[in-house]
Amino acid sequence: MSLQLKNIVSTIQAKWFGDTPDSLIDTISIDSRSLQNSPSTLFFALVGPNNDAHIFIEELIDKGVLNFVVTHIPEGCETKANFLVVQNTLDALQLFAAYYRSLFEFPVIGLTGSNGKTIVKEWLNFLLSPDYNVIRSPKSYNSQVGVPLSVIAINEKHNLGIFEAGISTRAEMIKLEKIIKPTIGILTSIGSTHDEGFSNKEEKIKEKLTLFKNSKVLIYQRNPVVDACVDPNLKVFTWSFENKEADVFISKKEINAENTTIQYRYKGDSNELEIPFVDKASVENAISCLLVLLYFEYDKATIQNRIQLLYPVEMRLKVKNGINNCSIIDDSYSSDYQSLKIALDFLESQKKHANKTVILSDIFQSGLSNDELYTKVSQLIVSNKINRVIGIGETISEFQNKFANCITFKNTAEFVTNFENLNFANETILIKGARSFQFEEIVYLLEEKTHETVLEINLNAISHNLNYFKSKLEPGIKLMVMVKAFGYGSGGLEIANLLEHHKVDYLGVAFADEGISLKNGGVKLPIMVLNPENTSFPAIIQYQLEPEIYCLKGLHAFLKIAKQKNLHDYPIHIKLDTGMHRLGFEENTIEELIAALKENTTVKVKSVLSHMASSDDLIHQDFSLSQISLFDSLSTRMIKELNISPIRHILNTSGISNYPLAQFDMVRLGIGLYGVSNDPLEQKYLENVGTLKSVISQIRTIPAGESVGYGRRFMAEKPTKIATIPIGYADGISRAWGNGVGFVTIKGQKASVLGSICMDMLMVDVTEIDCTEGNAVIIFGENPTVSFIAKELNTIPYEILTSISQRVKRVFYR
């Protein structure tokens, strides 16, 4: 992309304010945190229910960004940059993308549906890229923001586009249609996702079909509901297992252990095709790809040769613990320029170490000459402040001189041979490679070896839940997020890095060592220590943590140390007891508290807080309101008598939802961030964060009369197939979950826990489940949820989450 700024003004219906209309724009950005922003970036200051990017404009100008699309010019910035003022910046971004798309005339495949969009897109890219220079949506960029960003990545060398579009309610698809302008449409399977945004299934289908209103052809699986919704004037190319009138009729399907063989009739000929999958969804997605190849008039041999090479698509960026105190970001299944930009932004948000290394394969399908491509890649590496580059591939090796501190290898095998000499330690490593390079071998070498039980943490879900609670806050209200107890069992440092990326105001931990760990990990956000012991005060000061002070003894102890160290205005946080009766200054001690703080210059009261005892239970609403009232009264007294302006906060997660009028200056988000709410209605709006997974170690069938486990607490009444899972109470699974009380999920089916849970293992009944050793097992996640387990065990979700042992590997993904 290379456009003059002045030519964009009319395109997005903007008013021009600035001095350099001839400025050249080569990148578009919406993320103020990206290290890829530059003087040639056009930054769209998007405004959403939770964030307003206008507040970062002055900071971006200081970093060298000079061109902005805004709804208003921030005060003091009027003469510092070029501004294109519009009514709505998201509308402007979409208008710009639609204009940019109109500059290109090549075929574009547009995909929508409830399931399978990203899989089909990635497979079509694999199938068609030998013959086309493909531009496609990176990852799952299919939203009102993601689609324009995907389309804006087109360049002059591309000659085929593949873009996916997702919607959640009415009147959204028409905007995406104008941006994608698909010439070929694909409708994947229709499920229940986003049903709440539509009156009925037909309305949802019609809204999705809006994407194809100007397409030359629509490819889909025939069924009566969809058939009735399709515009009769639209040319269709259909397939079916049942309807013989479909253009491609699947007459036979045979499944063996690893493959599915179908017979299909097309233009009167019967053909056979082997698909390297057995599950229903993958087979249907592969058939959608088959129809595209038929539409493009590929011959039978090419179709078979390419289809049989299809592979499972990994759509997630994963963060893993590595050897020698490294952190690994695993993106080892794709290598293209757009996804590299995304991965580098993710690296910056999740870096644990100052040193950053990128292991990168040859990059394919950029649409650029190799010299142009690796020049751009080098610029990305520089802007993201990468310390070391390891290139793998014939092509990247030729351009080694474009990178500082770079070593290259011709192939993965050569890298593996030299692995011991590369000295990986105390660094964050992004592994980014095309599938053909088999970078999973590199991941295996670098990954810390633990047992097969893992807790997967969905960072997208954390971001979603954070934004959900942000949307409940009044403008200007600050947000503290609790990351104590190892991030409620989910991993403190990784989540803290993400929260810092989202620019929350404070982090909260229980004890000093938790805060020290985060500071040692590079976290720069202010961190409040809620339960500091007096002996930890020197370490708190050393690591610039901020203690909560909850009693006179603790206050005097901290003041003494502060005086000895000649501190001035060191931030402290005063805890008031308004009814929880756990920690805090009670009303009768406020006078002494004020006297101790008066005229004291060694410390500064940064905030005054209290804790609600039953904000989740509206039965105790009167008590909660009395707590809020007492807090307001006591904190107001402190403010007046000490002449201070502290941040005041009393609301926790449930308080945010149930007592919105008591937000004061800040709120504290805890369990809600991790996808758990006490309110069943609110729970529907939160996303599951943690999924505890394991595998089947062994399967055996026992006859009637035999027992399972310690104490012989399960006796088989009939022949029973038993699966052993390598997870037990040492991993944090309550023994009370055994003996038929609990269950795990295997292949979508419940498997009851049999007998006593052991220290490192548990056994389940899989008599009615078609499973094998090595199959995945869900201990908790979507089903069963931690809330369900907590209810069955008469406890709370906090206990379930925080009980998961740190010997269980955490895998973070996006």
LOVO-711690 format. One line per 8 residues: number of its first residue (from 1); their letters; for each residue x, y, z negated of C-alpha. Coordinates in steps of 0.02 Angstrom, whole numbers, plus 50000, padded with zeros to 5 digits. Layout:
! residues N
NUM = A = X,Y,Z  ... .
This chain:
! residues 814
1 = MSLQLKNI = 50000,50000,50000  50060,50173,50042  49927,50309,50042  49934,50496,50022  49842,50557,49868  49748,50690,49966  49669,50556,50077  49595,50468,49925 .
9 = VSTIQAKW = 49499,50620,49860  49351,50611,49979  49350,50421,49975  49308,50417,49790  49202,50578,49794  49322,50669,49679  49366,50849,49641  49551,50887,49661 .
17 = FGDTPDSL = 49658,50970,49527  49846,50971,49553  49997,51036,49647  50061,50888,49750  49922,50820,49863  50052,50738,49976  50107,50619,49837  50121,50439,49896 .
25 = IDTISIDS = 50027,50304,49803  50088,50125,49811  50006,50046,49657  49842,50057,49564  49834,50034,49375  49701,50028,49239  49815,49971,49097  49910,50105,49003 .
33 = RSLQNSPS = 50016,49971,48919  50089,49901,49080  50274,49931,49104  50241,49932,49291  50163,50107,49288  50270,50232,49385  50265,50403,49471  50187,50321,49624 .
41 = TLFFALVG = 50047,50241,49522  49868,50303,49532  49795,50272,49360  49607,50251,49342  49556,50300,49165  49415,50176,49139  49286,50208,49003  49200,50060,48921 .
49 = PNNDAHIF = 49095,50025,48768  49252,49991,48667  49392,50092,48747  49422,50257,48835  49585,50262,48932  49582,50452,48937  49661,50453,48764  49820,50376,48837 .
57 = IEELIDKG = 49844,50500,48980  49964,50615,48888  50068,50463,48837  50070,50403,49018  50125,50573,49082  50270,50566,48960  50316,50397,49037  50318,50471,49213 .
65 = VLNFVVTH = 50143,50434,49281  50085,50584,49382  49919,50538,49465  49754,50505,49377  49572,50473,49415  49472,50541,49268  49301,50599,49213  49382,50748,49127 .
73 = IPEGCETK = 49557,50817,49107  49621,50798,48929  49659,50961,48841  49838,51017,48865  49867,50907,49018  49791,51021,49151  49956,51072,49233  50059,50916,49198 .
81 = ANFLVVQN = 49992,50797,49331  49875,50773,49479  49694,50738,49430  49550,50672,49535  49394,50708,49432  49243,50595,49460  49080,50558,49372  49122,50375,49337 .
89 = TLDALQLF = 49298,50303,49350  49241,50122,49374  49129,50176,49518  49278,50271,49589  49389,50117,49576  49258,50014,49668  49237,50148,49802  49424,50152,49828 .
97 = AAYYRSLF = 49433,49962,49841  49290,49959,49966  49378,50092,50071  49543,49997,50061  49458,49834,50113  49386,49922,50265  49562,49952,50331  49583,49765,50366 .
105 = EFPVIGLT = 49490,49658,50493  49546,49479,50457  49428,49339,50398  49383,49343,50213  49311,49198,50115  49200,49252,49970  49154,49131,49831  49024,49139,49695 .
113 = GSNGKTIV = 48929,49017,49586  48922,48966,49404  49064,48839,49407  49210,48794,49519  49247,48964,49597  49428,48973,49541  49463,48790,49577  49394,48802,49754 .
121 = KEWLNFLL = 49488,48965,49783  49654,48890,49728  49626,48732,49829  49580,48829,49985  49737,48931,49964  49838,48769,49957  49747,48694,50106  49753,48846,50220 .
129 = SPDYNVIR = 49918,48928,50174  50022,48822,50296  49931,48913,50437  49882,49081,50361  49959,49220,50259  49832,49213,50118  49786,49349,49993  49678,49284,49851 .
137 = SPKSYNSQ = 49610,49336,49682  49744,49309,49550  49688,49192,49410  49501,49224,49380  49494,49406,49432  49310,49403,49481  49230,49542,49378  49176,49719,49417 .
145 = VGVPLSVI = 49356,49771,49379  49447,49613,49433  49376,49608,49610  49434,49783,49659  49606,49750,49585  49616,49589,49687  49566,49671,49851  49685,49818,49825 .
153 = AINEKHNL = 49829,49692,49834  49800,49662,50021  49943,49714,50136  49967,49724,50323  50045,49550,50338  49895,49456,50267  49776,49374,50391  49656,49281,50275 .
161 = GIFEAGIS = 49576,49331,50111  49498,49220,49976  49409,49315,49838  49292,49256,49702  49150,49358,49626  49065,49331,49459  48914,49420,49388  48819,49417,49224 .
169 = TRAEMIKL = 48661,49514,49262  48558,49600,49398  48620,49729,49522  48804,49685,49501  48837,49583,49657  48792,49720,49780  48943,49819,49718  49059,49670,49740 .
177 = EKIIKPTI = 48991,49633,49913  49043,49806,49972  49219,49774,49908  49247,49595,49967  49145,49604,50129  49159,49415,50153  49145,49348,50329  49132,49169,50262 .
185 = GILTSIGS = 49032,49132,50105  49043,48985,49985  48915,48954,49848  48983,48832,49719  48876,48741,49590  48743,48837,49494  48738,48806,49306  48671,48891,49151 .
193 = THDEGFSN = 48811,49019,49130  48741,49196,49110  48560,49135,49116  48520,49266,48984  48553,49404,49112  48412,49347,49227  48226,49311,49218  48245,49138,49295 .
201 = KEEKIKEK = 48362,49028,49396  48293,49088,49562  48329,49269,49519  48508,49223,49473  48534,49128,49636  48465,49271,49740  48578,49394,49651  48730,49284,49688 .
209 = LTLFKNSK = 48678,49263,49870  48685,49453,49889  48872,49429,49911  48840,49347,50080  48711,49464,50155  48830,49518,50294  48929,49356,50309  48942,49257,50471 .
217 = VLIYQRNP = 48911,49092,50382  48867,49023,50210  48934,48855,50149  48840,48768,50009  48769,48604,49944  48588,48591,49992  48452,48581,49860  48272,48643,49867 .
225 = VVDACVDP = 48296,48788,49745  48446,48862,49836  48369,48825,50008  48217,48929,49960  48326,49077,49909  48439,49084,50061  48399,49218,50190  48329,49123,50342 .
233 = NLKVFTWS = 48425,49243,50457  48592,49191,50381  48688,49055,50471  48724,48911,50352  48843,48763,50352  48781,48638,50223  48821,48471,50144  48722,48348,50040 .
241 = FENKEADV = 48721,48177,49959  48531,48159,49985  48470,48273,50125  48512,48197,50294  48471,48362,50380  48626,48440,50304  48765,48479,50428  48880,48362,50332 .
249 = FISKKEIN = 48792,48214,50254  48887,48111,50125  48823,47936,50158  48931,47838,50037  49039,47870,49885  49154,47741,49806  49255,47774,49648  49407,47678,49588 .
257 = AENTTIQY = 49527,47714,49445  49607,47869,49522  49518,47915,49684  49348,47940,49762  49319,47885,49941  49175,47965,50034  49099,47930,50204  49028,48084,50286 .
265 = RYKGDSNE = 48934,48112,50448  48973,48269,50547  48917,48307,50726  48861,48127,50746  49028,48050,50694  49057,47949,50536  49219,47989,50445  49306,47930,50287 .
273 = LEIPFVDK = 49397,48042,50164  49496,47999,50008  49485,48129,49868  49614,48114,49727  49485,48139,49588  49345,48039,49510  49247,48168,49410  49089,48239,49488 .
281 = ASVENAIS = 49140,48422,49481  49309,48395,49565  49232,48288,49702  49100,48422,49740  49232,48559,49740  49337,48456,49861  49187,48435,49976  49165,48625,49979 .
289 = CLLVLLYF = 49345,48634,50037  49312,48498,50167  49175,48604,50245  49291,48754,50259  49419,48647,50350  49283,48581,50465  49223,48758,50497  49401,48807,50542 .
297 = EYDKATIQ = 49403,48656,50659  49546,48560,50581  49571,48382,50645  49533,48227,50541  49715,48182,50509  49760,48356,50444  49606,48359,50334  49648,48191,50255 .
305 = NRIQLLYP = 49833,48230,50235  49798,48395,50145  49647,48344,50042  49737,48195,49967  49870,48315,49900  49746,48418,49798  49795,48436,49616  49718,48489,49450 .
313 = VEMRLKVK = 49724,48678,49437  49798,48753,49279  49714,48922,49260  49790,48970,49093  49946,49059,49039  50006,48963,48886  50119,49019,48744  50218,48879,48660 .
321 = NGINNCSI = 50353,48864,48531  50521,48825,48610  50687,48754,48559  50814,48861,48465  50682,48985,48406  50625,49026,48583  50449,49069,48636  50389,48993,48800 .
329 = IDDSYSSD = 50258,49067,48916  50207,48926,49032  50143,48982,49202  50225,48839,49295  50093,48804,49427  50089,48959,49536  50210,49081,49613  50143,49232,49705 .
337 = YQSLKIAL = 50176,49416,49687  50009,49467,49610  50007,49330,49478  50189,49373,49436  50134,49551,49394  49998,49480,49279  50119,49358,49198  50246,49497,49163 .
345 = DFLESQKK = 50112,49603,49079  50065,49451,48975  50248,49425,48931  50257,49602,48865  50100,49578,48759  50164,49414,48686  50351,49439,48671  50419,49374,48505 .
353 = HANKTVIL = 50598,49424,48538  50691,49575,48604  50775,49469,48737  50664,49420,48884  50707,49289,49015  50613,49247,49174  50635,49079,49261  50565,49107,49435 .
361 = SDIFQSGL = 50546,48998,49588  50536,49054,49769  50381,49160,49793  50258,49113,49930  50118,49200,50027  50165,49378,49984  50128,49444,50158  50296,49532,50152 .
369 = SNDELYTK = 50465,49498,50229  50583,49413,50108  50688,49569,50092  50536,49676,50051  50467,49544,49932  50623,49519,49828  50655,49705,49823  50482,49726,49747 .
377 = VSQLIVSN = 50510,49580,49628  50674,49658,49574  50584,49822,49538  50457,49726,49431  50597,49642,49336  50680,49810,49302  50519,49898,49250  50477,49756,49130 .
385 = KINRVIGI = 50651,49765,49053  50693,49582,49082  50864,49536,49014  50900,49381,49117  50832,49305,49278  50854,49123,49326  50802,49095,49507  50763,48923,49575 .
393 = GETISEFQ = 50744,48895,49761  50836,48917,49926  50759,49086,49965  50775,49174,49797  50956,49112,49792  50990,49211,49951  50930,49370,49864  51020,49344,49699 .
401 = NKFANCIT = 51113,49509,49722  50950,49606,49703  50941,49557,49519  51053,49606,49375  51113,49466,49260  51044,49331,49374  51095,49151,49403  51013,49044,49537 .
409 = FKNTAEFV = 50994,48859,49577  50943,48780,49741  50812,48669,49659  50742,48614,49492  50855,48461,49483  51009,48573,49491  50937,48680,49350  50907,48525,49244 .
417 = TNFENLNF = 51085,48465,49273  51152,48632,49210  51024,48654,49070  51145,48631,48925  51256,48772,48989  51116,48903,48995  51112,48931,48806  50928,48967,48775 .
425 = ANETILIK = 50902,49038,48599  50804,49177,48513  50718,49240,48670  50548,49243,48754  50550,49144,48916  50423,49161,49057  50423,49005,49166  50342,49052,49331 .
433 = GARSFQFE = 50350,48933,49477  50259,48863,49626  50187,48690,49599  50306,48610,49723  50454,48653,49611  50386,48544,49468  50427,48670,49333  50336,48561,49208 .
441 = EIVYLLEE = 50506,48475,49191  50580,48640,49135  50438,48668,49013  50469,48496,48940  50654,48533,48914  50621,48701,48830  50468,48655,48728  50485,48614,48544 .
449 = KTHETVLE = 50443,48431,48523  50297,48396,48407  50162,48265,48400  50017,48260,48521  49892,48352,48412  49880,48536,48458  49775,48686,48410  49738,48783,48570 .
457 = INLNAISH = 49708,48969,48540  49612,49062,48675  49685,49238,48678  49549,49296,48798  49420,49245,48668  49512,49345,48535  49512,49497,48649  49326,49471,48683 .
465 = NLNYFKSK = 49282,49457,48499  49389,49608,48457  49299,49711,48588  49129,49648,48528  49160,49717,48354  49240,49875,48423  49077,49907,48516  48988,49919,48347 .
473 = LEPGIKLM = 49099,50060,48284  49062,50243,48291  49187,50350,48390  49347,50382,48295  49327,50240,48170  49492,50151,48143  49510,49963,48143  49614,49852,48030 .
481 = VMVKAFGY = 49625,49669,48079  49666,49533,47954  49804,49413,48006  49835,49339,47834  49847,49152,47804  49943,49124,47967  49809,49217,48064  49669,49117,47983 .
489 = GSGGLEIA = 49762,48962,48038  49777,49019,48218  49954,49089,48217  49999,49256,48140  50136,49327,48252  50058,49282,48419  49892,49359,48369  49978,49510,48293 .
497 = NLLEHHKV = 50067,49539,48459  49902,49533,48551  49821,49653,48426  49967,49772,48445  49941,49762,48633  49759,49812,48603  49818,49957,48494  49722,49919,48336 .
505 = DYLGVAFA = 49764,50036,48193  49819,49919,48054  49858,49738,48017  49817,49660,47849  49910,49518,47763  49892,49442,47590  50073,49432,47534  50236,49518,47573 .
513 = DEGISLKN = 50317,49367,47656  50179,49364,47788  50213,49547,47828  50401,49520,47831  50379,49378,47954  50279,49493,48070  50407,49633,48055  50548,49511,48092 .
521 = GGVKLPIM = 50448,49458,48244  50452,49635,48311  50278,49695,48262  50277,49885,48246  50098,49914,48187  50077,49972,48007  50047,49820,47896  49952,49827,47732 .
529 = VLNPENTS = 49995,49696,47599  49834,49663,47505  49895,49557,47359  50073,49616,47325  50163,49550,47173  50269,49676,47079  50425,49573,47115  50396,49597,47301 .
537 = FPAIIQYQ = 50397,49788,47297  50583,49805,47345  50558,49692,47497  50399,49785,47544  50496,49948,47546  50643,49870,47639  50529,49809,47779  50419,49965,47783 .
545 = LEPEIYCL = 50262,49872,47731  50122,49964,47642  50062,49893,47476  49886,49889,47410  49892,49951,47229  49752,49883,47121  49801,49912,46939  49894,50037,46831 .
553 = KGLHAFLK = 50034,49915,46791  50067,49889,46975  50056,50075,47011  50183,50120,46877  50299,49981,46935  50293,50043,47115  50314,50226,47064  50468,50179,46963 .
561 = IAKQKNLH = 50549,50091,47112  50497,50231,47229  50581,50358,47115  50740,50253,47103  50750,50244,47293  50712,50431,47313  50562,50396,47421  50448,50534,47481 .
569 = DYPIHIKL = 50266,50511,47530  50284,50321,47544  50114,50254,47601  50012,50157,47474  49831,50099,47474  49721,50112,47320  49598,49970,47289  49439,50010,47193 .
577 = DTGMHRLG = 49333,49876,47109  49151,49915,47149  49078,49747,47100  49183,49607,47174  49276,49597,47007  49430,49518,47083  49559,49658,47104  49548,49846,47094 .
585 = FEENTIEE = 49534,50000,46984  49368,50002,46891  49269,50160,46862  49335,50181,46685  49516,50182,46746  49495,50313,46882  49544,50456,46766  49710,50372,46723 .
593 = LIAALKEN = 49738,50331,46907  49714,50511,46958  49828,50571,46818  49966,50452,46873  49955,50510,47053  49938,50695,47024  50089,50797,47072  50178,50637,47125 .
601 = TTVKVKSV = 50276,50660,47286  50360,50490,47298  50202,50408,47366  50057,50457,47475  49884,50382,47461  49861,50324,47641  49694,50242,47609  49565,50204,47476 .
609 = LSHMASSD = 49472,50041,47493  49355,49920,47410  49288,49746,47449  49107,49692,47467  49054,49536,47375  48906,49481,47481  48897,49582,47640  48848,49424,47735 .
617 = DLIHQDFS = 48692,49390,47631  48552,49517,47646  48468,49442,47493  48596,49545,47397  48570,49701,47500  48531,49810,47349  48693,49756,47265  48792,49789,47424 .
625 = LSQISLFD = 48717,49962,47442  48761,49997,47260  48942,49947,47298  48946,50065,47446  48872,50207,47343  48996,50180,47200  49141,50174,47323  49085,50336,47402 .
633 = SLSTRMIK = 49071,50419,47232  49239,50360,47162  49337,50391,47322  49259,50565,47341  49313,50605,47163  49492,50552,47203  49493,50655,47363  49437,50811,47272 .
641 = ELNISPIR = 49547,50796,47118  49705,50744,47211  49672,50855,47362  49706,50713,47483  49633,50652,47647  49647,50462,47643  49571,50334,47760  49421,50258,47671 .
649 = HILNTSGI = 49363,50080,47707  49250,49950,47626  49172,49848,47767  49230,49673,47813  49169,49572,47964  48991,49546,47900  48987,49723,47834  49025,49791,48008 .
657 = SNYPLAQF = 48866,49707,48072  48751,49729,47922  48799,49900,47853  48844,50010,48003  48813,50171,47905  48957,50129,47787  49099,50129,47914  49181,50279,47829 .
665 = DMVRLGIG = 49351,50301,47917  49401,50121,47950  49334,49943,47945  49423,49777,47918  49393,49637,48042  49430,49461,47982  49344,49297,48023  49241,49377,48162 .
673 = LYGVSNDP = 49398,49399,48267  49418,49210,48265  49243,49181,48333  49146,49145,48174  48993,49238,48111  48872,49203,47969  48731,49266,48079  48670,49136,48207 .
681 = LEQKYLEN = 48610,49274,48323  48778,49363,48319  48869,49198,48342  48798,49189,48519  48898,49343,48567  49064,49277,48500  49180,49159,48593  49264,49007,48521 .
689 = VGTLKSVI = 49448,49044,48487  49523,48883,48421  49507,48707,48492  49593,48570,48393  49640,48430,48511  49723,48262,48499  49731,48101,48601  49683,47919,48582 .
697 = SQIRTIPA = 49836,47824,48522  49762,47649,48529  49598,47561,48564  49546,47393,48492  49384,47296,48476  49347,47215,48309  49216,47079,48278  49070,47091,48158 .
705 = GESVGYGR = 49127,47075,47977  49296,47158,48002  49340,47321,47914  49428,47483,47962  49550,47585,47858  49598,47601,47676  49476,47532,47549  49379,47439,47686 .
713 = RFMAEKPT = 49248,47576,47677  49184,47535,47851  49125,47357,47888  49075,47317,48067  48900,47244,48084  48931,47202,48268  49080,47201,48388  49145,47379,48382 .
721 = KIATIPIG = 49272,47469,48491  49386,47575,48383  49499,47718,48439  49640,47780,48328  49680,47967,48335  49848,48036,48272  49778,48168,48154  49738,48155,47969 .
729 = YADGISRA = 49722,48247,47806  49905,48302,47813  49855,48398,47969  49712,48480,47876  49564,48363,47911  49460,48345,47753  49443,48166,47689  49260,48208,47661 .
737 = WGNGVGFV = 49241,48212,47851  49266,48023,47856  49154,47874,47824  49025,47917,47957  48999,48097,47900  49098,48176,48041  49132,48149,48225  49251,48197,48364 .
745 = TIKGQKAS = 49209,48224,48548  49281,48112,48684  49230,48136,48865  49087,48247,48806  49016,48114,48691  49012,48101,48502  49124,47971,48419  49087,47947,48234 .
753 = VLGSICMD = 49232,47943,48111  49242,47769,48034  49313,47729,47864  49431,47837,47764  49534,47971,47848  49719,47929,47827  49863,48050,47799  49912,48050,47983 .
761 = MLMVDVTE = 49771,47960,48074  49585,47936,48085  49480,47805,48173  49321,47831,48274  49186,47724,48355  49200,47726,48545  49093,47573,48580  48978,47670,48697 .
769 = IDCTEGNA = 49113,47781,48774  49209,47737,48932  49382,47794,48874  49562,47738,48878  49718,47766,48775  49787,47939,48809  49616,48019,48836  49590,48190,48756 .
777 = VIIFGENP = 49497,48206,48591  49414,48366,48528  49422,48377,48338  49335,48545,48334  49300,48686,48456  49138,48702,48552  49075,48537,48481  49087,48514,48337 .
785 = TVSFIAKE = 49112,48696,48288  49204,48744,48131  49041,48818,48067  48953,48651,48090  49093,48558,48001  49091,48684,47859  48903,48666,47837  48914,48475,47835 .
793 = LNTIPYEI = 49053,48481,47705  48968,48615,47600  49110,48738,47622  49149,48890,47731  49231,48906,47903  49380,48998,47825  49430,48838,47734  49418,48731,47890 .
801 = LTSISQRV = 49526,48851,47993  49658,48890,47862  49679,48707,47815  49756,48659,47983  49936,48616,47944  50078,48712,48024  50147,48546,48084  50006,48554,48212 .
809 = KRVFYR = 50077,48640,48365  49987,48800,48415  49969,48829,48602  49912,49004,48651  49837,49032,48821  49752,49163,48927 .
